[in-house]
Amino acid sequence: MNASLAPPASLAPPDARASLRSRGALWATLGGIMLALGFSAYYLHHTFVMNEADPRLLAEFQGNRPYQLRILMPFLAHWGARLTPFDVVRCYQILLMGFSVALFAVFGAYLRQWSASRATAWFSLSIALPLFAFYSHKWFYPYDVPAVFFATLGLLLMAQRRFALYLAVFTFATLNRETSAFLTLAFVLTLWDALPRRRFALLVASQMGIWFAVRGIMSWIFASNAGKLLELHLATNWNALTQLFTAPPSLALGSAIIALTGMWAIGAATRRYQPPFLRRASGVFWPFMALMSVVGVLSETRLYSELIPILLAPALIGVLNLTRARTS
């Protein structure tokens, strides 16, 4: 049949619509893989290694304590180098590419949890924007991109009420980076009135127990490593904030600021079109910023890993639902 005479997708038979949908999903999946690999190459080329957190040093378990306690990626790279022909650096590169591809897949699944629209698969590719904005021209830390993956997968399992798997993912997320604690905050905000009180309290206590156990054990194992366990950066962040009013930020920092505020603003503007779970989860934003202004360096935009799915998902679903409401 001539393409110009083919019926529109909305009038096509169910089998034809399913074929179009699966074909679109396939192309979106291929696009996600290409974007993930392109991001990985860009990230590896445009980041730098900090001496105290040199990934090779971390893989030998000799890094400074704040970095070494984030043990999952160094552990995998260490054993990858021992069990495969690849050296430690190549293992880190493979891990980054694998987690980047997995992130695109999991974020797509997270959006499909809230929307069956054909456009959802394509919208999910927009996660590339904050990734490029947050992870360029800064230090390379092997656990940052995996942190986005674990946060997204944790939110998906949380929404699906698959709590046994969620606790397993939470454990790996905590071994990867201590900011997994914000998943527990998202859990409290989204499910406090959706579960029986006893079960809810048990699940929250389980997460707290996992977090403190992992942090305590890692602190004990690496007690002899150099470096402070906790650093305060409130003065540094205040100075950086005041400088924004006296001089324009760098291109990298400016892009990250635009990405972060853009996700938050779009989410706020489309709030009434979002499912309650996504609306509530976005409440993590302000506690996250308040705490990180004290213990984190806000100009290090890799800091905002967990905020990517927390802010981007409600913004995208809000736009999709708003568009559907305006055109129906």
JOVENMO-V179613 format. One record per run of one state. SS is the DSSP state (@ for helix, = for strand, . for the rest). FROM is the first residue (numbers start at 1). TO is the last residue. If there is no record, write none. Layout:
SS	FROM	TO
SS	FROM	TO
This chain:
.	1	2
@	3	5
.	6	8
@	9	11
.	12	13
@	14	45
.	46	47
=	48	48
.	49	50
@	51	53
.	54	54
@	55	59
.	60	64
@	65	68
.	69	70
@	71	83
.	84	87
@	88	112
.	113	118
@	119	134
.	135	138
=	139	139
.	140	143
@	144	159
.	160	162
@	163	176
.	177	177
@	178	191
.	192	196
@	197	221
.	222	233
@	234	243
.	244	250
@	251	269
.	270	270
@	271	273
.	274	275
@	276	281
.	282	283
@	284	295
.	296	300
@	301	304
.	305	306
@	307	327
.	328	328
